[in-house]
Amino acid sequence: MSRVGKYPVPVPSGVQVALQGRTVVAKGRNGELKLDLTDEVDVEIESNQVAVKPRRDDRRSRTMWGTTRSLINSMVTGVSTGFTKSMEITGTGYRAAVQGSDLVLNLGYSHEVRYPIPAGIKITCERPTAVKVEGADKRQVGQVAAEIRAWRGPEPYKGKGVRYSDEQILRKEGKKK
């Protein structure tokens, strides 16, 4: 039995969850998200709760049971409160700024890096060395943050680069004389 899937997803006030065929739709103050269901699970919507049940008792159905419940929980959380990833930029001359619909990064290259901000994502820079990625879709927020970090990941000797705020960089000792 799935330890995650057996618990129903609570739906907070201000969020509507509906089932349209084999698609779960969640609407809230941060927008609308949709999830196409697989053939292995069924979804039931009762008063302020969404319950996920497996259709069969095989391995694939049980794995998709917990996965689907987690995806629906992320949708409900996203449309009600949203998700945030904070990032820090460390290094001399490294900075970020939002210009129009682009995030402009100076990361020590001979050119500036322009990252187009996708729809559904809000990027803010409180300081030139702090970037905050916000949105309703947990997957998209994480993907955008990973793409920004990939331009110049943190290096282990001086710690220069783009890193998540809660990330610990394992520092190495330099070469000896």
Summary of the structure (lengths in Angstrom):
residues: 177
radius of gyration: 20.6
end to end distance: 59.4
largest distance: 69.9
contacts: 504
relative contact order: 0.15
helix: 20%
strand: 38%
